[in-house]
Amino acid sequence: MDAGDAGSEAIHAQEAPRAEFEYTLEGPYTHRNLGLFLVHGADRSLGKKFLTLQEALKGQQAVVHETENVNELAVENVNEESFVYIQAGDVVTGGKQDRVLALDLLLGPRSGKVSIASFCVERGRWSRRGTEYDSIFGGSDHQLPTKGLKLAMKSQQSQSQVWSEVAMSNNAISLNAASVLTESTRELRDSDVESGKASTFSATAGEYSVPPALAGTGSESSARQQPEEDGGSAISNGGGAVMASDDSQAMTGAVTVIGITDHVGTVTGLAIVSVDGIAETVSGGLTIAADSSLNATLDNPEVQKAAQEYLEPLLAITEGKEDVIGFVYAVNGKISSAEVYGSSDLFKRMWPKLLQASAMEAIADFRKEQAFEEVTSDAVQAFLVKAKAGKLSEKEIQKGVKLLTCETDEILFSETREVSDGDAWIHRSYLSQSSRE
């Protein structure tokens, strides 16, 4: 059931039947090709105060220092009360090039500088960017968005593989964001044209290109049907007729622009184009150029708009649930990964960033009209149990914090534990290694 539809509030929460399964699952919540299960469990934080890296950087409570070593940075908690939690996959922007942090760390108050492994996610730059500082990093608003990127960092631990996955992820997200936006517009057309919330108009036969404004790049953008001297009409963006050009795809035949309107003849927000009665995405209007920087792709306004298609119906599903400590998500009917925490408060602080990353993966793998079976709670439970069935290896990643890992052909499991706090676990990550195909 789609989380954005009326009546989709119904949830299937159930106690796990197996004694060794320590969680309770709630779900599924689905939107398009993304399916989610919430994980309920005991809170082990004992009242400890956490800040995420995203929060700490915004509040100037932490510093991420450039070391001029691509694969190593230094992090520091300058807060006097709270712990700063860093999660493997946190992307930091600034410095001499954007990086992704490769390990979980827990920085105590006034921690001093602590080294952390990193990988570059912005190939080519090694200098100051705009008004940013090149000695420190200014923010961390994203997590690694695709399974391929996570595996390149966690399993292959290869910079060249990370670069390769960044390029593939950028291309897939940029390409498919347009499809998600177009699909949304089809739904607006179907539901709103008849009710009068949307308006349609047609241009006469001829060659036209569609301006970027028709992709809904902002609430102020609009497109108008303008009369021409020959009695026909053309599509414009407030600046006269827009004809076919070398750098945009031209169309011939009857053109219909459909969108949300405030009055007849003005289209605002999303729009699609139908040529000879067949609805298609027009590359001149909806193609999104991929960038060499992962962060630039994720921050692209059109990509953000496509991600919001998933966030709007799903973000609030954790509200009012005090014992939610994590989630599992599936894309196209296949489990991708799970993130579970020893603290409900920490999970909820991470939740918007995690959901956005999940949405980006769903966009990267979006296929128009693809059919798939919804993942069941039994399958999710089996995935979580199987992840810990192998032999655990252990290593200290900082004083007082250790990392336990278990890797099989199917799942990569990792658990971060705080030795100084009774060996309590802070974060568990479950990453599928199975193919999407």
C-alpha positions as CSV (number, residue, x, y, z in Angstrom):
1,M,0.0,0.0,0.0
2,D,1.3,3.5,-0.9
3,A,2.0,5.6,2.1
4,G,0.8,8.7,0.2
5,D,-2.6,7.3,-0.5
6,A,-5.8,7.7,1.6
7,G,-6.2,4.7,3.8
8,S,-2.5,3.9,3.7
9,E,-2.2,4.5,7.5
10,A,-2.9,0.8,8.1
11,I,0.2,-0.9,9.3
12,H,1.1,-4.5,9.9
13,A,3.0,-4.6,13.2
14,Q,3.9,-8.0,14.5
15,E,6.0,-9.6,17.2
16,A,8.8,-11.7,15.8
17,P,8.1,-15.4,16.5
18,R,11.7,-16.5,16.9
19,A,13.2,-16.1,20.4
20,E,16.6,-15.0,19.0
21,F,15.0,-12.1,17.1
22,E,15.2,-9.1,19.4
23,Y,13.2,-6.5,17.4
24,T,9.6,-5.9,16.5
25,L,8.9,-5.0,12.9
26,E,6.2,-2.5,11.7
27,G,5.3,-2.1,8.1
28,P,5.5,-2.1,5.2
29,Y,5.2,1.5,4.3
30,T,5.6,1.9,0.5
31,H,5.9,4.7,-2.0
32,R,6.6,3.9,-5.6
33,N,9.5,1.5,-5.6
34,L,10.6,2.2,-2.0
35,G,9.4,0.0,0.8
36,L,10.1,0.6,4.5
37,F,9.8,-1.3,7.8
38,L,10.3,0.4,11.1
39,V,12.3,-1.5,13.8
40,H,11.2,-1.3,17.4
41,G,13.3,-2.3,20.3
42,A,14.9,-1.4,23.6
43,D,16.7,1.9,24.1
44,R,20.2,1.3,25.5
45,S,21.5,4.9,25.5
46,L,21.0,5.4,29.3
47,G,20.2,9.1,28.8
48,K,23.4,9.9,26.9
49,K,23.1,13.1,24.8
50,F,24.1,12.7,21.1
51,L,24.5,15.1,18.3
52,T,24.8,13.9,14.7
53,L,27.7,15.1,12.6
54,Q,25.2,17.1,10.6
55,E,23.8,18.8,13.7
56,A,27.2,19.4,15.2
57,L,28.6,21.1,12.1
58,K,25.6,23.3,11.7
59,G,25.9,24.4,15.3
60,Q,29.7,24.7,15.1
61,Q,30.0,22.1,17.8
62,A,32.4,19.9,15.7
63,V,35.1,20.5,13.2
64,V,36.2,18.3,10.3
65,H,39.8,19.2,9.4
66,E,41.4,18.8,5.9
67,T,44.6,16.8,6.2
68,E,45.6,17.0,2.5
69,N,45.5,13.2,2.6
70,V,42.6,12.0,0.4
71,N,41.9,8.9,2.5
72,E,42.2,10.4,6.0
73,L,40.6,13.4,7.8
74,A,40.6,14.6,11.4
75,V,37.4,15.2,13.3
76,E,36.9,17.0,16.6
77,N,34.1,17.6,19.1
78,V,34.4,21.0,20.6
79,N,31.1,20.7,22.6
80,E,31.4,20.5,26.4
81,E,28.4,18.3,27.1
82,S,27.1,16.2,24.2
83,F,28.7,13.3,22.3
84,V,29.1,13.7,18.5
85,Y,28.1,10.6,16.5
86,I,29.7,10.1,13.1
87,Q,28.3,7.3,10.9
88,A,30.1,5.6,8.1
89,G,28.7,7.0,4.9
90,D,28.4,10.6,6.2
91,V,29.4,12.9,3.3
92,V,31.3,16.1,4.2
93,T,31.5,19.1,1.9
94,G,34.3,21.6,1.6
95,G,38.0,21.2,2.1
96,K,40.0,20.5,-1.0
97,Q,37.4,18.0,-2.2
98,D,34.2,16.5,-0.8
99,R,34.8,13.2,1.1
100,V,32.8,10.4,2.7
101,L,33.7,9.2,6.2
102,A,34.4,5.5,6.2
103,L,33.8,4.6,9.9
104,D,31.5,5.1,12.8
105,L,33.0,7.2,15.5
106,L,31.8,8.5,18.9
107,L,33.5,11.7,20.0
108,G,33.2,12.6,23.6
109,P,33.0,16.3,24.8
110,R,36.2,18.2,24.0
111,S,37.6,15.2,22.2
112,G,40.5,16.8,20.5
113,K,41.4,15.8,17.0
114,V,40.7,12.1,16.0
115,S,41.8,10.6,12.7
116,I,39.2,9.0,10.5
117,A,39.4,7.1,7.2
118,S,37.7,8.8,4.2
119,F,37.2,8.5,0.5
120,C,36.9,11.2,-2.2
121,V,33.4,11.6,-3.8
122,E,34.4,14.6,-5.9
123,R,36.9,13.6,-8.5
124,G,39.1,16.4,-10.0
125,R,39.0,19.2,-7.4
126,W,41.9,19.9,-5.1
127,S,41.4,23.5,-4.2
128,R,39.1,26.0,-2.5
129,R,35.6,26.1,-3.9
130,G,33.8,29.4,-3.9
131,T,33.6,31.0,-0.5
132,E,34.2,27.7,1.4
133,Y,37.2,27.1,3.5
134,D,39.8,24.6,2.1
135,S,41.1,23.8,5.6
136,I,37.8,22.5,7.1
137,F,34.5,21.1,6.0
138,G,31.3,23.1,6.3
139,G,28.5,20.5,6.4
140,S,27.3,17.0,6.2
141,D,23.8,16.9,4.8
142,H,23.9,13.6,2.9
143,Q,24.6,9.9,3.5
144,L,26.0,7.7,0.7
145,P,22.8,7.1,-1.4
146,T,23.3,3.7,-3.2
147,K,24.1,0.2,-2.3
148,G,27.0,0.1,-4.8
149,L,28.6,3.1,-3.2
150,K,28.2,1.6,0.3
151,L,29.8,-1.6,-0.8
152,A,32.7,0.2,-2.5
153,M,33.5,2.0,0.7
154,K,32.7,-0.8,3.3
155,S,33.6,-4.0,1.4
156,Q,36.0,-3.2,-1.4
157,Q,37.5,-0.2,0.5
158,S,38.8,1.0,-2.8
159,Q,39.1,4.7,-3.9
160,S,38.9,3.8,-7.6
161,Q,35.8,1.8,-7.0
162,V,34.2,4.6,-5.0
163,W,34.9,7.0,-7.9
164,S,33.4,4.5,-10.4
165,E,30.3,4.1,-8.2
166,V,30.0,7.9,-7.8
167,A,29.9,8.3,-11.6
168,M,27.3,5.5,-12.0
169,S,25.2,6.8,-9.1
170,N,25.3,10.4,-10.4
171,N,24.2,9.3,-13.9
172,A,21.5,7.0,-12.6
173,I,20.1,9.5,-10.1
174,S,20.2,12.4,-12.7
175,L,18.5,10.3,-15.4
176,N,15.8,8.7,-13.3
177,A,14.9,11.9,-11.3
178,A,13.3,13.1,-14.5
179,S,11.3,9.9,-14.8
180,V,10.1,10.3,-11.2
181,L,9.0,13.9,-11.8
182,T,7.3,12.9,-15.0
183,E,5.4,10.1,-13.3
184,S,4.3,12.5,-10.6
185,T,3.0,14.9,-13.3
186,R,1.1,12.0,-15.0
187,E,-0.7,11.5,-11.7
188,L,-1.4,15.2,-11.3
189,R,-2.9,15.1,-14.8
190,D,-5.1,12.1,-14.1
191,S,-6.4,13.4,-10.7
192,D,-6.5,17.1,-11.2
193,V,-7.4,18.0,-14.8
194,E,-11.0,16.9,-14.4
195,S,-11.3,18.7,-11.1
196,G,-10.1,22.0,-12.5
197,K,-6.9,22.1,-10.5
198,A,-4.9,21.5,-13.6
199,S,-5.3,23.1,-17.1
200,T,-4.2,21.9,-20.5
201,F,-3.6,23.7,-23.8
202,S,-2.2,22.7,-27.2
203,A,0.3,24.3,-29.6
204,T,-0.1,24.0,-33.3
205,A,2.1,21.7,-35.4
206,G,5.6,22.8,-35.8
207,E,9.0,22.4,-34.1
208,Y,9.3,23.5,-30.5
209,S,11.7,22.9,-27.7
210,V,10.6,22.8,-24.0
211,P,12.4,25.3,-21.7
212,P,13.7,24.1,-18.3
213,A,11.0,26.0,-16.5
214,L,8.5,23.4,-17.6
215,A,10.4,20.9,-15.4
216,G,9.1,22.8,-12.4
217,T,12.5,24.3,-11.3
218,G,10.8,26.6,-8.9
219,S,7.5,28.0,-7.7
220,E,8.1,31.2,-9.6
221,S,8.7,29.5,-13.0
222,S,5.9,29.5,-15.5
223,A,5.2,28.8,-19.1
224,R,2.7,30.5,-21.3
225,Q,0.9,29.7,-24.5
226,Q,1.7,32.8,-26.6
227,P,-0.1,33.6,-29.9
228,E,2.1,34.1,-32.9
229,E,1.6,36.2,-36.0
230,D,0.6,33.2,-38.1
231,G,-2.2,32.4,-35.8
232,G,-0.5,29.4,-34.1
233,S,1.1,29.3,-30.7
234,A,4.4,28.5,-29.2
235,I,5.7,27.7,-25.7
236,S,7.6,30.4,-23.9
237,N,9.1,31.1,-20.6
238,G,8.0,34.7,-20.2
239,G,10.5,35.8,-23.0
240,G,8.8,35.0,-26.3
241,A,8.6,31.9,-28.4
242,V,11.1,29.1,-27.7
243,M,12.1,27.3,-30.9
244,A,14.2,24.2,-31.4
245,S,17.9,24.7,-30.9
246,D,21.1,22.6,-31.2
247,D,21.3,21.9,-27.5
248,S,17.7,20.9,-26.8
249,Q,15.4,18.2,-28.3
250,A,12.9,19.4,-30.8
251,M,9.4,18.0,-31.3
252,T,7.0,18.0,-34.2
253,G,3.3,17.5,-34.2
254,A,0.6,18.5,-31.7
255,V,2.1,19.5,-28.4
256,T,0.1,19.5,-25.1
257,V,1.6,20.9,-21.9
258,I,-0.1,19.8,-18.7
259,G,0.5,21.2,-15.3
260,I,-0.9,22.9,-12.2
261,T,-2.3,26.3,-13.1
262,D,-3.6,29.3,-11.3
263,H,-5.6,30.5,-14.4
264,V,-6.1,29.4,-17.9
265,G,-3.0,29.6,-20.1
266,T,-0.4,29.7,-17.3
267,V,1.3,26.5,-16.2
268,T,3.3,26.5,-13.0
269,G,5.2,23.6,-11.3
270,L,5.6,20.3,-13.0
271,A,4.7,19.7,-16.6
272,I,5.0,16.9,-19.2
273,V,4.6,17.0,-22.9
274,S,2.4,14.8,-25.1
275,V,3.3,14.4,-28.7
276,D,0.5,13.0,-31.0
277,G,-1.4,11.9,-27.9
278,I,1.5,9.8,-26.4
279,A,2.8,11.1,-23.1
280,E,6.6,11.1,-23.0
281,T,9.3,12.9,-21.1
282,V,11.0,15.5,-23.4
283,S,14.7,15.5,-22.8
284,G,15.0,19.2,-23.6
285,G,12.9,19.9,-20.6
286,L,13.5,17.2,-18.0
287,T,16.9,15.8,-18.5
288,I,19.2,16.6,-15.5
289,A,22.9,16.8,-16.2
290,A,25.0,14.6,-14.0
291,D,27.9,16.3,-12.1
292,S,31.3,14.9,-11.2
293,S,30.6,15.7,-7.6
294,L,28.2,13.4,-5.7
295,N,27.1,16.2,-3.5
296,A,26.3,18.5,-6.4
297,T,24.1,15.8,-7.9
298,L,22.3,15.2,-4.7
299,D,21.7,18.9,-4.2
300,N,20.5,19.5,-7.8
301,P,17.1,21.2,-7.4
302,E,15.4,18.7,-9.7
303,V,16.9,15.7,-7.9
304,Q,15.8,17.2,-4.6
305,K,12.3,17.6,-6.0
306,A,12.2,14.0,-7.0
307,A,13.5,12.9,-3.6
308,Q,10.7,15.0,-2.0
309,E,8.2,12.8,-3.8
310,Y,9.3,10.0,-1.4
311,L,10.0,12.1,1.7
312,E,6.6,13.8,1.9
313,P,4.6,10.6,2.4
314,L,7.2,8.7,4.5
315,L,9.0,11.2,6.8
316,A,6.3,11.4,9.4
317,I,5.9,7.6,9.9
318,T,8.2,7.7,13.0
319,E,6.3,10.4,14.8
320,G,4.8,9.5,18.2
321,K,6.7,6.2,18.4
322,E,9.1,6.3,21.3
323,D,10.6,2.8,20.8
324,V,11.6,3.1,17.1
325,I,15.3,2.4,16.9
326,G,15.8,1.8,13.2
327,F,14.5,0.9,9.8
328,V,14.9,-1.6,6.9
329,Y,14.3,-0.6,3.3
330,A,13.8,-2.3,0.0
331,V,14.0,-1.0,-3.5
332,N,12.0,-2.6,-6.3
333,G,11.0,-5.4,-4.0
334,K,14.5,-6.4,-2.9
335,I,15.9,-5.6,0.6
336,S,18.8,-3.2,0.3
337,S,19.9,-2.4,3.9
338,A,19.0,-1.6,7.5
339,E,20.2,0.8,10.1
340,V,19.5,0.1,13.8
341,Y,20.6,2.1,16.8
342,G,21.0,1.6,20.5
343,S,19.3,5.0,21.0
344,S,15.8,5.9,19.8
345,D,16.7,9.5,20.0
346,L,19.8,9.0,17.9
347,F,17.9,7.2,15.2
348,K,15.3,9.9,15.0
349,R,18.0,12.5,14.6
350,M,19.5,10.5,11.8
351,W,16.2,9.6,10.2
352,P,15.7,12.5,7.7
353,K,19.2,12.0,6.4
354,L,18.8,8.2,6.1
355,L,15.4,8.5,4.4
356,Q,16.8,10.9,1.9
357,A,19.6,8.5,1.1
358,S,17.1,5.7,0.7
359,A,15.0,7.9,-1.6
360,M,18.0,8.6,-3.7
361,E,18.7,4.9,-4.1
362,A,15.1,4.4,-5.1
363,I,15.4,7.1,-7.7
364,A,18.7,5.6,-9.0
365,D,16.8,2.3,-9.5
366,F,13.5,3.7,-10.6
367,R,11.9,2.0,-13.7
368,K,8.7,3.3,-15.1
369,E,5.8,0.8,-14.7
370,Q,8.1,-1.9,-13.3
371,A,6.1,-4.5,-11.4
372,F,7.5,-6.1,-8.2
373,E,6.3,-8.0,-5.2
374,E,6.3,-6.2,-1.8
375,V,8.8,-7.4,0.7
376,T,7.2,-9.3,3.6
377,S,8.0,-8.9,7.3
378,D,9.1,-12.6,7.3
379,A,11.7,-11.8,4.6
380,V,13.0,-8.8,6.6
381,Q,13.2,-10.8,9.8
382,A,15.2,-13.6,8.0
383,F,17.5,-10.9,6.5
384,L,18.3,-9.4,9.9
385,V,18.8,-12.8,11.6
386,K,21.0,-14.2,8.8
387,A,23.3,-11.2,9.0
388,K,24.7,-12.3,12.3
389,A,24.9,-16.0,11.5
390,G,28.6,-15.9,10.5
391,K,31.8,-15.5,12.4
392,L,32.3,-12.0,13.8
393,S,35.7,-10.2,13.5
394,E,36.6,-7.4,15.9
395,K,38.9,-4.4,15.9
396,E,39.4,-1.2,17.8
397,I,38.6,1.8,15.7
398,Q,39.3,4.4,18.5
399,K,40.0,4.3,22.1
400,G,36.9,2.9,23.8
401,V,35.1,2.0,20.6
402,K,35.3,-1.2,18.6
403,L,33.8,-2.4,15.4
404,L,32.5,-6.0,14.9
405,T,31.9,-7.2,11.3
406,C,30.6,-10.3,9.6
407,E,30.7,-10.6,5.8
408,T,29.1,-13.3,3.7
409,D,28.2,-13.5,0.0
410,E,24.7,-12.2,0.9
411,I,25.1,-9.7,3.7
412,L,27.7,-7.3,5.2
413,F,27.0,-6.7,8.9
414,S,28.7,-4.3,11.2
415,E,28.2,-3.3,14.8
416,T,29.8,-0.4,16.6
417,R,30.3,-0.9,20.3
418,E,31.3,1.5,23.1
419,V,33.7,-0.5,25.3
420,S,33.8,2.2,28.1
421,D,30.0,1.9,28.5
422,G,29.6,-1.7,29.3
423,D,30.3,-2.8,25.8
424,A,27.0,-1.4,24.7
425,W,26.3,-1.3,21.0
426,I,25.6,2.0,19.4
427,H,24.8,1.2,15.8
428,R,24.2,-1.9,13.7
429,S,24.3,-1.8,9.9
430,Y,23.0,-4.5,7.6
431,L,23.9,-4.3,3.9
432,S,22.7,-6.7,1.2
433,Q,25.4,-7.8,-1.2
434,S,22.9,-9.6,-3.5
435,S,22.4,-8.3,-7.1
436,R,19.5,-6.1,-8.0
437,E,18.9,-8.1,-11.1
